[in-house]
């Protein structure tokens, strides 16, 4: 069964009916959010909490940073080329201009 939250504003809230039909829905939600509120009707039945969520999150971030660092060592920027940060700043400033808004936001 797919994870269907009660509303898009509260993605970590699911119904007890979903949990009864498939317990994997609760485990998937816990892996994604760390804390899940289970409702029975309009009342809160219980809060499920993954105690290792923050540790898992930190590990994922560490792995991503290590991957990014290895990529920057492998693909160094060449002299005279614009860095990604400079390009991003330039594009952001270009999008803030009145001419850009006139062309793209109608």
KAQUINOR-V157140 format. One record per backbone hydrogen bond with DSSP energy under -1.0 kcal/mol. CO is the residue of the C=O (numbers start at 1). NH is the residue of the N-H. If there is no record, write none. Layout:
CO & NH
CO & NH
//
This chain:
10 & 13
12 & 37
13 & 6
14 & 39
15 & 19
16 & 20
17 & 21
18 & 22
22 & 25
23 & 27
24 & 28
25 & 29
26 & 30
27 & 31
28 & 32
29 & 33
30 & 34
34 & 50
36 & 48
37 & 14
38 & 45
38 & 46
39 & 16
40 & 43
43 & 40
46 & 38
48 & 36
50 & 53
52 & 56
53 & 57
54 & 58
55 & 59
56 & 60
57 & 61
58 & 62
59 & 63
60 & 64
61 & 65
62 & 66
63 & 67
64 & 68
65 & 69
66 & 70
67 & 71
68 & 72
69 & 73
70 & 74
71 & 75
78 & 81
83 & 87
84 & 88
85 & 89
86 & 90
87 & 91
88 & 92
89 & 93
90 & 94
91 & 95
94 & 97
97 & 101
98 & 102
99 & 103
100 & 104
101 & 105
//
